[in-house]
Amino acid sequence: MDSLAHPPALDHDRLAALQKISFNYFLAECNAENGLIADRTRAGVPASIAAVGMALTAYPVAVARGFMSRGHARDRTLRTLRFFWSSRQGPEPDATGYKGFYYHFLDMQSGRRAWNCELSTIDTALLMAGVLVAGAYFREDDEKDAEIRRLADALYRRVDWQWARDGSTAVTMGWRPERGFLPYHWTGYDEALILYVLGLGSPTYPLPPESYEAWLSRYRWKKIYGRELLFAGPLFIHQMSHIWIDFRGIRDEFMRGRGSDYFENSRQATYVQRQYAINNPRGFRGYHENCWGITASDGPGDQAGIIDGVGRRFWGYRARGVPYGPDDGTISPWATAASLPFAPEIVLPALHYFHKIGLKDDHRYGFTASFNPTLGASDDNPRGWQASEHVGINQGPIALMIENYRSDFIWRLMRNCPAIVTGLRRAGFSGGWL
């Protein structure tokens, strides 16, 4: 097995450089007139509203780290919030949003719905998390800061979480003007923890407590590699809500019953990912103690072949997970980096390894989004296949979770956000900083 017996951790300067180059995505892949952030680095793609939420969260971090001036961050934030507040809300198929929610993808120039996509409840939640960060950070007594606070509050208050239930208990995954609500709901452990916290905390259209109970009702507690945890296969599920909420020491009813919390659960999931790579049950090239990170990601594309005498099948974009799959040998360094606050003792050596094998080479925003050593690797190229595009919602977690590891900056900011505090308490959380 290709591993490092005692690998060094990534040094402070390299970690800071990784944070800055990852953040640069939001400076460059942006329409500065309306604040929209491109979904990925492919020509002609629309904006991702989730990436906008991460950008709004990243601007205060960038000010604190000297990546951009406060004035630049304030003006970019203000243009973004003005766009979302004034953009067209209605049931028409070419609107920007409806009932306070927004379409998953928006045209970068017009801001209208793109690709006939759904009105996305989870992506709106990630957008609103960034909106609330803006309102919490820009607190000076001047006209522009005051407008940011007013717009942030108004945008959050406009989201009709009750409508998004479609008469049921749990929140639906989305809505399309052509066919109505999607038939799926957010239930069971997934990235929607932030959605339910924001929905429960709403001062205008709050979700009832039974919505959160419906979400909890389909949890799966498992023992994997000797570790007990609330299960979700893709690593991003264990990270996304933690960008904004400090779950250390606070527990809902489920976690109180298990003697754990969501932060500790993500720590366990991070170790499960590493152990899966060590065990490498499917025999992929490159997996070892410092080469792991399986999540929703781009892949080599739909293809099959015989490699090292084994029939292999590869996919394009897919929600990969461990230990039950799907897995085609594709590793996502961004997902490893976003686990930094949970288990730095195993993440930092992995990031060092990614540097060592050149995963930043020829990539303008840091590590390649994903790579597959099983497909095309050689002695001269241990990386194998590499993704050619960077993705906004991959870049954000790198820069933001590095900051939570370094300073708790976002977590400290959001501990004083009324929507977060109210939502957590209505969900039954107690203890710790609450």
C-alpha positions as CSV (number, residue, x, y, z in Angstrom):
1,M,0.0,0.0,0.0
2,D,1.3,3.4,-1.0
3,S,1.2,5.3,2.4
4,L,3.4,7.5,4.6
5,A,4.4,5.9,7.8
6,H,4.5,9.1,9.8
7,P,3.3,11.8,7.4
8,P,3.9,15.5,8.3
9,A,0.9,17.7,8.8
10,L,0.3,20.6,6.4
11,D,2.2,23.6,7.7
12,H,0.4,26.8,8.6
13,D,1.5,28.8,5.6
14,R,0.3,26.1,3.2
15,L,-3.1,25.9,5.0
16,A,-3.5,29.7,4.8
17,A,-2.6,29.6,1.1
18,L,-5.1,26.8,0.4
19,Q,-7.8,28.9,2.1
20,K,-7.0,32.0,0.1
21,I,-6.8,30.3,-3.3
22,S,-10.0,28.4,-2.6
23,F,-11.7,31.7,-1.7
24,N,-10.5,33.3,-4.9
25,Y,-13.2,31.4,-6.7
26,F,-15.8,33.8,-5.3
27,L,-13.9,36.8,-6.4
28,A,-13.4,35.6,-10.0
29,E,-16.4,33.4,-10.8
30,C,-18.9,36.2,-10.1
31,N,-21.1,38.7,-11.8
32,A,-20.1,41.7,-9.8
33,E,-23.2,43.6,-10.8
34,N,-25.7,41.3,-9.1
35,G,-23.4,39.1,-6.9
36,L,-24.3,35.8,-8.6
37,I,-21.7,33.1,-8.4
38,A,-21.2,30.6,-11.2
39,D,-22.0,27.0,-10.4
40,R,-18.7,25.8,-11.8
41,T,-15.8,26.9,-14.1
42,R,-17.4,25.8,-17.3
43,A,-18.2,28.5,-19.9
44,G,-21.9,29.5,-20.0
45,V,-23.0,27.8,-16.8
46,P,-25.6,29.5,-14.6
47,A,-25.3,30.6,-11.0
48,S,-25.8,28.4,-8.0
49,I,-27.7,30.0,-5.2
50,A,-26.0,27.7,-2.7
51,A,-22.6,29.0,-3.9
52,V,-24.0,32.6,-3.4
53,G,-24.8,31.7,0.2
54,M,-21.2,30.5,0.7
55,A,-19.8,33.6,-1.0
56,L,-21.8,35.8,1.4
57,T,-20.4,33.8,4.3
58,A,-16.9,34.0,2.9
59,Y,-16.7,37.8,2.4
60,P,-16.4,38.5,6.2
61,V,-13.8,35.8,6.5
62,A,-11.9,37.4,3.6
63,V,-12.0,40.7,5.4
64,A,-10.7,39.2,8.6
65,R,-7.8,37.4,6.7
66,G,-6.9,40.4,4.5
67,F,-8.1,38.8,1.2
68,M,-10.4,41.7,0.4
69,S,-11.1,45.1,2.0
70,R,-14.2,45.7,4.1
71,G,-15.5,48.2,1.7
72,H,-15.2,45.8,-1.2
73,A,-16.9,43.0,0.8
74,R,-19.7,45.4,1.9
75,D,-20.4,46.6,-1.6
76,R,-20.4,43.1,-3.1
77,T,-22.7,41.9,-0.3
78,L,-25.1,44.9,-0.8
79,R,-25.4,44.3,-4.5
80,T,-26.1,40.6,-3.9
81,L,-28.8,41.3,-1.3
82,R,-30.4,44.1,-3.4
83,F,-30.6,41.7,-6.4
84,F,-32.3,38.9,-4.5
85,W,-34.7,41.3,-2.8
86,S,-35.8,43.1,-6.0
87,S,-35.7,40.1,-8.4
88,R,-39.0,38.7,-9.7
89,Q,-40.9,36.5,-7.2
90,G,-44.0,34.7,-8.6
91,P,-45.4,31.4,-10.1
92,E,-44.2,32.3,-13.6
93,P,-41.7,29.7,-15.0
94,D,-39.1,32.4,-15.8
95,A,-39.1,34.1,-12.4
96,T,-36.2,34.1,-10.0
97,G,-38.1,32.7,-7.1
98,Y,-41.4,32.2,-5.4
99,K,-42.7,32.4,-1.8
100,G,-39.3,33.6,-0.7
101,F,-37.5,30.6,-2.1
102,Y,-35.2,30.7,-5.1
103,Y,-34.5,28.5,-8.1
104,H,-31.5,26.2,-7.7
105,F,-29.8,27.7,-10.8
106,L,-30.1,31.2,-12.1
107,D,-28.9,32.8,-15.3
108,M,-25.7,34.7,-14.5
109,Q,-26.9,37.9,-16.3
110,S,-30.7,38.1,-16.0
111,G,-31.0,36.3,-12.7
112,R,-34.0,34.3,-14.1
113,R,-34.5,30.6,-13.6
114,A,-32.1,28.4,-15.6
115,W,-32.3,24.9,-17.0
116,N,-35.9,24.5,-16.0
117,C,-34.6,23.7,-12.5
118,E,-36.6,23.3,-9.3
119,L,-37.3,25.9,-6.7
120,S,-34.9,24.4,-4.2
121,T,-35.7,24.4,-0.5
122,I,-32.2,23.2,0.6
123,D,-30.3,25.5,-1.7
124,T,-32.5,28.4,-0.5
125,A,-31.6,27.4,3.1
126,L,-27.8,27.6,2.2
127,L,-28.4,31.0,0.6
128,M,-30.3,32.2,3.6
129,A,-27.5,31.0,5.9
130,G,-25.2,33.3,4.0
131,V,-27.7,36.1,4.1
132,L,-27.9,35.9,7.9
133,V,-24.1,35.9,8.1
134,A,-24.1,39.2,6.2
135,G,-26.7,40.7,8.6
136,A,-24.8,39.5,11.6
137,Y,-21.4,40.8,10.4
138,F,-22.1,44.2,9.0
139,R,-23.1,46.0,12.2
140,E,-21.5,49.5,11.9
141,D,-23.7,52.5,12.3
142,D,-23.7,53.7,8.7
143,E,-26.2,53.7,5.8
144,K,-24.7,50.8,3.9
145,D,-24.4,48.4,6.9
146,A,-27.9,49.3,8.0
147,E,-29.3,48.5,4.5
148,I,-27.5,45.1,4.6
149,R,-29.1,44.4,7.9
150,R,-32.6,45.4,6.7
151,L,-32.3,43.4,3.5
152,A,-31.0,40.3,5.3
153,D,-33.9,40.4,7.7
154,A,-36.4,41.0,5.0
155,L,-35.1,38.2,2.8
156,Y,-35.2,35.7,5.6
157,R,-38.7,36.8,6.8
158,R,-40.1,36.3,3.2
159,V,-39.3,32.6,3.1
160,D,-42.6,30.7,3.5
161,W,-41.4,27.5,5.1
162,Q,-45.0,26.5,5.9
163,W,-45.9,26.6,2.2
164,A,-43.0,24.3,1.5
165,R,-44.5,21.5,3.5
166,D,-47.2,21.0,0.9
167,G,-49.7,20.1,3.6
168,S,-47.5,17.3,5.0
169,T,-45.2,17.4,8.1
170,A,-41.8,17.4,6.6
171,V,-40.5,20.0,4.1
172,T,-40.5,19.0,0.4
173,M,-37.3,19.1,-1.6
174,G,-38.7,21.6,-4.1
175,W,-41.3,22.9,-6.5
176,R,-41.7,23.4,-10.2
177,P,-44.2,25.8,-11.8
178,E,-45.0,23.2,-14.4
179,R,-45.9,20.3,-12.1
180,G,-46.0,21.6,-8.5
181,F,-44.2,20.1,-5.5
182,L,-41.6,17.4,-5.9
183,P,-42.8,14.1,-4.4
184,Y,-39.8,13.9,-2.0
185,H,-39.4,15.3,1.5
186,W,-36.4,16.0,3.7
187,T,-36.5,13.1,6.2
188,G,-33.6,11.2,7.7
189,Y,-30.1,12.5,8.4
190,D,-28.9,14.6,5.6
191,E,-27.7,18.1,4.7
192,A,-31.1,19.5,5.7
193,L,-30.3,20.1,9.3
194,I,-29.5,23.7,8.5
195,L,-32.8,23.9,6.7
196,Y,-34.9,22.8,9.6
197,V,-33.0,25.1,12.1
198,L,-33.7,28.1,9.8
199,G,-37.3,27.0,9.2
200,L,-38.0,26.5,12.9
201,G,-36.4,29.9,13.7
202,S,-38.5,31.9,11.3
203,P,-40.4,34.8,12.9
204,T,-43.0,34.9,10.0
205,Y,-43.6,31.4,8.7
206,P,-42.1,29.0,11.2
207,L,-42.1,25.2,10.8
208,P,-43.9,23.4,13.7
209,P,-41.8,21.2,16.0
210,E,-43.4,18.1,14.4
211,S,-41.6,18.9,11.2
212,Y,-38.3,18.4,12.9
213,E,-39.6,15.2,14.6
214,A,-40.5,13.9,11.2
215,W,-37.0,14.5,10.0
216,L,-35.6,12.7,13.1
217,S,-37.9,9.7,12.7
218,R,-36.0,8.2,9.8
219,Y,-32.5,8.4,11.4
220,R,-30.2,5.4,11.1
221,W,-27.8,4.7,13.9
222,K,-25.0,2.3,12.9
223,K,-21.9,0.7,14.2
224,I,-19.2,0.8,11.5
225,Y,-15.6,-0.3,12.0
226,G,-16.3,-0.3,15.8
227,R,-17.6,3.3,15.7
228,E,-21.2,4.2,16.5
229,L,-22.7,7.0,14.6
230,L,-25.7,8.5,12.8
231,F,-25.2,7.2,9.3
232,A,-24.8,9.1,6.1
233,G,-22.5,7.8,3.3
234,P,-21.4,10.9,1.5
235,L,-19.0,13.0,3.5
236,F,-20.6,16.3,2.6
237,I,-23.7,15.5,4.6
238,H,-21.6,15.5,7.8
239,Q,-20.1,18.9,7.0
240,M,-22.6,21.2,5.3
241,S,-24.7,22.4,8.2
242,H,-21.5,22.7,10.4
243,I,-20.2,25.5,8.2
244,W,-22.7,27.9,10.0
245,I,-23.6,26.2,13.3
246,D,-21.3,25.2,16.1
247,F,-22.8,21.9,17.2
248,R,-20.1,21.2,19.9
249,G,-21.8,20.3,23.1
250,I,-25.3,21.0,22.1
251,R,-27.8,18.2,21.7
252,D,-31.3,17.5,20.5
253,E,-33.4,14.7,21.8
254,F,-31.9,12.1,19.5
255,M,-28.3,13.0,20.4
256,R,-29.0,13.2,24.1
257,G,-30.3,9.6,23.9
258,R,-27.1,8.5,22.2
259,G,-24.7,10.5,24.4
260,S,-23.3,12.3,21.4
261,D,-23.7,15.5,19.4
262,Y,-23.6,16.3,15.7
263,F,-20.0,17.5,15.9
264,E,-18.8,14.3,17.5
265,N,-20.9,12.4,15.0
266,S,-19.0,14.1,12.1
267,R,-15.7,13.3,13.8
268,Q,-16.7,9.6,13.8
269,A,-17.8,9.8,10.2
270,T,-14.4,11.3,9.3
271,Y,-12.6,8.4,10.9
272,V,-14.9,6.0,9.1
273,Q,-13.9,7.5,5.8
274,R,-10.2,7.1,6.6
275,Q,-10.7,3.5,7.8
276,Y,-12.6,2.6,4.7
277,A,-9.7,3.8,2.6
278,I,-7.2,1.8,4.8
279,N,-9.4,-1.3,4.4
280,N,-10.0,-0.6,0.7
281,P,-12.5,-3.4,0.4
282,R,-13.0,-2.9,-3.4
283,G,-9.3,-2.8,-4.1
284,F,-9.0,0.6,-5.8
285,R,-5.6,2.2,-6.5
286,G,-4.4,4.9,-4.3
287,Y,-6.6,4.5,-1.3
288,H,-4.7,4.6,2.0
289,E,-4.6,6.3,5.4
290,N,-3.8,9.6,3.9
291,C,-5.8,9.4,0.7
292,W,-9.5,9.4,1.4
293,G,-12.6,11.6,1.0
294,I,-15.6,10.2,-0.7
295,T,-18.7,12.3,-1.3
296,A,-21.0,13.8,-4.0
297,S,-18.6,14.7,-6.8
298,D,-17.8,14.7,-10.4
299,G,-16.3,11.5,-11.7
300,P,-14.5,10.2,-14.8
301,G,-17.8,9.7,-16.7
302,D,-19.9,6.7,-17.5
303,Q,-17.5,4.1,-18.7
304,A,-16.3,0.5,-17.9
305,G,-13.2,-1.6,-18.4
306,I,-10.8,-4.2,-17.0
307,I,-8.2,-2.7,-14.8
308,D,-5.6,-4.8,-12.9
309,G,-7.7,-7.8,-13.9
310,V,-10.8,-6.4,-12.3
311,G,-14.0,-5.2,-14.1
312,R,-14.5,-1.6,-13.2
313,R,-17.4,0.8,-13.8
314,F,-17.0,4.6,-13.5
315,W,-19.6,7.4,-13.3
316,G,-19.9,11.1,-13.8
317,Y,-21.5,13.2,-11.1
318,R,-22.7,10.9,-8.3
319,A,-23.4,11.0,-4.5
320,R,-20.6,8.6,-3.6
321,G,-20.4,7.2,-0.1
322,V,-18.9,4.8,2.4
323,P,-18.8,2.0,3.4
324,Y,-21.8,0.8,1.3
325,G,-21.1,2.8,-1.9
326,P,-21.5,3.8,-4.5
327,D,-17.7,4.0,-5.0
328,D,-15.7,3.9,-8.2
329,G,-12.4,5.0,-6.8
330,T,-13.0,8.8,-7.0
331,I,-11.6,10.9,-4.2
332,S,-12.5,14.5,-3.4
333,P,-9.8,16.5,-1.6
334,W,-12.3,19.3,-0.9
335,A,-14.3,17.0,1.2
336,T,-11.2,15.9,3.2
337,A,-10.3,19.6,3.8
338,A,-13.9,20.4,5.0
339,S,-13.5,17.8,7.7
340,L,-10.6,19.8,9.3
341,P,-12.4,21.0,12.4
342,F,-13.6,17.5,13.3
343,A,-10.3,15.6,13.1
344,P,-7.3,17.7,12.2
345,E,-4.9,15.0,13.3
346,I,-5.9,12.9,10.3
347,V,-7.0,15.6,7.9
348,L,-3.8,17.6,7.9
349,P,-1.6,14.6,6.9
350,A,-4.0,13.9,4.1
351,L,-3.8,17.4,2.8
352,H,-0.1,17.2,2.9
353,Y,-0.2,14.1,0.8
354,F,-2.5,15.8,-1.7
355,H,0.1,18.6,-2.0
356,K,2.9,16.0,-2.3
357,I,1.3,14.3,-5.3
358,G,0.6,17.6,-7.1
359,L,-3.2,17.9,-6.9
360,K,-2.8,21.7,-7.0
361,D,-0.7,21.7,-10.1
362,D,-2.4,23.4,-13.0
363,H,-5.6,24.1,-11.0
364,R,-6.3,27.8,-10.4
365,Y,-8.4,27.4,-7.3
366,G,-6.4,24.9,-5.3
367,F,-6.8,21.1,-5.3
368,T,-8.6,19.5,-8.1
369,A,-12.3,18.9,-7.2
370,S,-11.9,15.1,-7.5
371,F,-9.4,12.5,-8.9
372,N,-9.4,8.8,-9.6
373,P,-6.0,7.0,-9.3
374,T,-7.6,3.7,-10.5
375,L,-8.2,5.3,-13.9
376,G,-4.9,6.3,-15.7
377,A,-2.5,6.4,-12.8
378,S,1.2,5.5,-13.3
379,D,4.5,5.8,-11.5
380,D,4.9,9.2,-12.9
381,N,1.2,10.2,-12.3
382,P,-0.2,8.9,-9.0
383,R,-3.2,11.1,-9.5
384,G,-4.8,9.4,-12.5
385,W,-7.9,11.0,-13.8
386,Q,-8.5,14.6,-12.5
387,A,-11.6,16.7,-12.7
388,S,-11.2,19.6,-15.1
389,E,-13.7,22.0,-13.4
390,H,-13.9,23.6,-10.0
391,V,-17.4,23.8,-8.4
392,G,-18.6,26.7,-6.2
393,I,-20.1,24.5,-3.5
394,N,-16.9,22.6,-3.2
395,Q,-14.7,25.7,-2.9
396,G,-16.8,27.3,-0.2
397,P,-16.5,24.5,2.4
398,I,-12.7,24.5,2.0
399,A,-12.3,28.2,2.8
400,L,-15.0,28.3,5.5
401,M,-14.2,25.2,7.4
402,I,-10.5,26.1,7.4
403,E,-11.6,29.3,9.1
404,N,-13.7,27.5,11.7
405,Y,-10.7,25.3,12.4
406,R,-8.4,28.3,12.7
407,S,-10.6,30.7,14.7
408,D,-14.2,29.6,15.1
409,F,-15.0,32.9,13.2
410,I,-18.3,31.9,11.6
411,W,-19.4,29.8,14.6
412,R,-18.9,32.7,17.0
413,L,-20.7,35.1,14.7
414,M,-23.7,32.8,14.3
415,R,-24.1,32.0,18.0
416,N,-25.6,35.4,18.4
417,C,-27.9,35.1,15.3
418,P,-31.5,35.1,16.6
419,A,-32.7,32.8,13.8
420,I,-30.1,30.2,14.6
421,V,-30.6,30.3,18.4
422,T,-34.4,30.2,18.1
423,G,-34.4,27.4,15.6
424,L,-32.1,25.3,17.6
425,R,-34.1,25.8,20.8
426,R,-37.4,25.0,19.0
427,A,-35.7,21.8,17.6
428,G,-35.0,20.8,21.2
429,F,-31.3,21.6,21.4
430,S,-29.8,22.5,24.8
431,G,-26.5,22.5,26.6
432,G,-23.2,24.0,25.6
433,W,-23.1,27.5,24.3
434,L,-27.0,27.6,24.1
